[in-house]
């Protein structure tokens, strides 16, 4: 009886500690989302490393769910619903509706629209300068199944996002974050600017 009671006490203490960590992680992400989700928009530099695409660097502008990213290989526009991806090597523009994982692969700040529902939050590690937060999808059908977000303790800006899609991990390192007003037109592809490009609608 004593062993059972002791086990129940340990289980209760562990569950309480996990709940406290989850609540702390949510508060940190709430503060981070407030910084990143500046009403007028923001900009940053990034480096993406993935087994699928290799490694590339670029810049990004964001505003709510919208983003516009530029790398040496491609230019991407997303207006909150539709994504246009211009590939410089083929002079092609692909139009499609991206999944969560596809949005995350180009927009490291997509997590601010994900963490509030459908993910279990926890704190990992004990870093002096950064909060390290883990998100695990509660629904196995979600394209972004697991994420790790590293947040600067002083500025509440994310410096790294790691995402797992299936068995493939993508790491996005972020720098030079600036709250900066962005025009809505920034997030929409303009055909007149790419007169020779072949447009392929995959929707």
Secondary structure, 3 states (H helix, E strand, C coil): CHHHHHHHHHHHHHHHHHHHHHHHHHHHHHHHHHHHCCCCCEEEEEEEEECCCEEEEEEEEEECCEEEEEECCEEEEECCCCEEEEECCCCEEEEECCCHHHHHHHCHHHHHHCCCCCEEEEECCCCCCEEEEEEEECCCCCCCCEEEEEEECCCCCEEEEEEEECCEEEEEEEEEEEECCCCHHHHCCCHHHHCCCEEEECC
